[in-house]
Amino acid sequence: MERFSGKVVFISGGAKGQGAEEARMFGSENAKVVITDILDEPGTLLQKKLTSIGIDCLYLHLDVTKESEWEKAYAETLSKFSKVDILVNNAGIVSRNSITETSLEEWENVLKINATGSFLGTKLAVPIMQEIGGGSIINISSTGGLVSSPTLGAAYASSKAAIHLLTKTTALQYAKDNIRCNSVHPGPIATDMLDEITSNPEMLELYEQKIPLGRLGKPEEVAHAVLFLASEEASFITGTELIIDGGMLAQ
Ligand SMILES: NC(=O)c1ccc[n+]([C@@H]2O[C@H](COP(=O)([O-])OP(=O)(O)OC[C@H]3O[C@@H](n4cnc5c(N)ncnc54)[C@H](O)[C@@H]3O)[C@@H](O)[C@H]2O)c1
């Protein structure tokens, strides 16, 4: 399939994990891909790897908490690829502390990267998309942005819940400009973010028991959903959420 011929995709936090898989899968369907992250070494290596398999891609340094870096990254994207059709607000960090264990500094840092980062990416992408007559924004939230549990990190859950309604607000405010915006809510996915769990067999078993499909998800299983929402197949889908969690929230 080549659903993204002529499309430019911009991914935050794309040097590794789910973002890197999305970069590869968008590229393999002919998109031009802009990978951004604060991890310049893996980001540059990924750009080289994708270029070597024929994907037209660019790696740019971007700390999502800094508005000036978003402006610079979009300016460089416009100069190389002329437009941005699809934005994936994927960059994120996790914190697993309870409310009383969370320092103000940790709270603000998690909110800033996860929620403010998605806000800035969206705010600056909208005028670019308005200019070209439309676009698609996919925000990576979490099952933790929809329901809570006593063990869920307070700052993480709050930041991912903010992304959930940022998504619906974006969808409603810019539907008139043919800009669609949807959120994706992964359950536990086997990336570095879950190292603490995957490196501990007992903890991993406990986790897997809570998942009806009995295993962690894979990055490509989230990426398939992101590509679908970005594609023309989802042309009447906006302001909604797609849960990819092996059945966890159905319980
Ligand atoms: N892995 C899971 O179980 C899981 C579950 C639900 C949601 N998510 C979400 O999926 C997204 C991708 O996470 P992942 O699982 O691939 O983990 P990951 O840790 O492999 O990837 C996260 C990426 O975000 C980047 N990042 C962190 N801070 C940044 C900043 N200030 N500016 C730019 N980039 C920054 C990291 O460098 C990294 O490349 C995150 O938003 C995460 O919260 C993950």
The ligand as an SDF file (V2000), in Angstrom:
LIG
                    3D

 44 48  0  0  0  0  0  0  0  0999 V2000
    5.2590    2.3000   25.9790 N   0  0  0  0  0  0  0  0  0  0  0  0
    4.0650    2.3550   26.5620 C   0  0  0  0  0  0  0  0  0  0  0  0
    3.6520    1.4400   27.2700 O   0  0  0  0  0  0  0  0  0  0  0  0
    3.1490    3.5390   26.3160 C   0  0  0  0  0  0  0  0  0  0  0  0
    1.8060    3.4210   26.7090 C   0  0  0  0  0  0  0  0  0  0  0  0
    0.9460    4.4900   26.4800 C   0  0  0  0  0  0  0  0  0  0  0  0
    1.4020    5.6470   25.8710 C   0  0  0  0  0  0  0  0  0  0  0  0
    2.7200    5.7150   25.5060 N   0  0  0  0  0  0  0  0  0  0  0  0
    3.1510    6.9560   24.8670 C   0  0  0  0  0  0  0  0  0  0  0  0
    3.7030    6.6840   23.5970 O   0  0  0  0  0  0  0  0  0  0  0  0
    4.6300    7.7180   23.2320 C   0  0  0  0  0  0  0  0  0  0  0  0
    5.9230    7.0910   22.7200 C   0  0  0  0  0  0  0  0  0  0  0  0
    6.5540    6.4160   23.7970 O   0  0  0  0  0  0  0  0  0  0  0  0
    7.4320    5.0790   23.5930 P   0  0  0  0  0  0  0  0  0  0  0  0
    6.6830    3.9720   24.2060 O   0  0  0  0  0  0  0  0  0  0  0  0
    7.8710    4.9640   22.1870 O   0  0  0  0  0  0  0  0  0  0  0  0
    8.6530    5.3850   24.5720 O   0  0  0  0  0  0  0  0  0  0  0  0
   10.1640    5.8560   24.2630 P   0  0  0  0  0  0  0  0  0  0  0  0
   10.6940    6.2800   25.5880 O   0  0  0  0  0  0  0  0  0  0  0  0
   10.8720    4.8120   23.4980 O   0  0  0  0  0  0  0  0  0  0  0  0
    9.9720    7.1270   23.3060 O   0  0  0  0  0  0  0  0  0  0  0  0
    9.6740    8.4120   23.7730 C   0  0  0  0  0  0  0  0  0  0  0  0
   10.4300    9.4080   22.9030 C   0  0  0  0  0  0  0  0  0  0  0  0
   10.0980   10.7390   23.3280 O   0  0  0  0  0  0  0  0  0  0  0  0
   11.3050   11.4850   23.3160 C   0  0  0  0  0  0  0  0  0  0  0  0
   11.2290   12.6610   24.1940 N   0  0  0  0  0  0  0  0  0  0  0  0
   11.2110   12.7050   25.5600 C   0  0  0  0  0  0  0  0  0  0  0  0
   11.2420   13.9730   25.9800 N   0  0  0  0  0  0  0  0  0  0  0  0
   11.2770   14.7560   24.8590 C   0  0  0  0  0  0  0  0  0  0  0  0
   11.3180   16.1620   24.6320 C   0  0  0  0  0  0  0  0  0  0  0  0
   11.3470   17.0490   25.6510 N   0  0  0  0  0  0  0  0  0  0  0  0
   11.3230   16.6150   23.3560 N   0  0  0  0  0  0  0  0  0  0  0  0
   11.3120   15.7360   22.3190 C   0  0  0  0  0  0  0  0  0  0  0  0
   11.3030   14.4050   22.4710 N   0  0  0  0  0  0  0  0  0  0  0  0
   11.2750   13.9270   23.7330 C   0  0  0  0  0  0  0  0  0  0  0  0
   12.3520   10.4980   23.8100 C   0  0  0  0  0  0  0  0  0  0  0  0
   13.6750   10.9460   23.5480 O   0  0  0  0  0  0  0  0  0  0  0  0
   11.9620    9.2420   23.0430 C   0  0  0  0  0  0  0  0  0  0  0  0
   12.5720    9.1730   21.7800 O   0  0  0  0  0  0  0  0  0  0  0  0
    4.7900    8.5800   24.4950 C   0  0  0  0  0  0  0  0  0  0  0  0
    3.9870    9.7250   24.3870 O   0  0  0  0  0  0  0  0  0  0  0  0
    4.2570    7.6900   25.5910 C   0  0  0  0  0  0  0  0  0  0  0  0
    3.7950    8.4080   26.7190 O   0  0  0  0  0  0  0  0  0  0  0  0
    3.5940    4.7050   25.7110 C   0  0  0  0  0  0  0  0  0  0  0  0
  1  2  1  0
  2  3  2  0
  2  4  1  0
  4  5  1  0
  4 44  2  0
  5  6  2  0
  6  7  1  0
  7  8  2  0
  8  9  1  0
  8 44  1  0
  9 10  1  0
  9 42  1  0
 10 11  1  0
 11 12  1  0
 11 40  1  0
 12 13  1  0
 13 14  1  0
 14 15  2  0
 14 16  1  0
 14 17  1  0
 17 18  1  0
 18 19  2  0
 18 20  1  0
 18 21  1  0
 21 22  1  0
 22 23  1  0
 23 24  1  0
 23 38  1  0
 24 25  1  0
 25 26  1  0
 25 36  1  0
 26 27  1  0
 26 35  1  0
 27 28  2  0
 28 29  1  0
 29 30  1  0
 29 35  2  0
 30 31  1  0
 30 32  2  0
 32 33  1  0
 33 34  2  0
 34 35  1  0
 36 37  1  0
 36 38  1  0
 38 39  1  0
 40 41  1  0
 40 42  1  0
 42 43  1  0
M  CHG  2   8   1  16  -1
M  END
$$$$
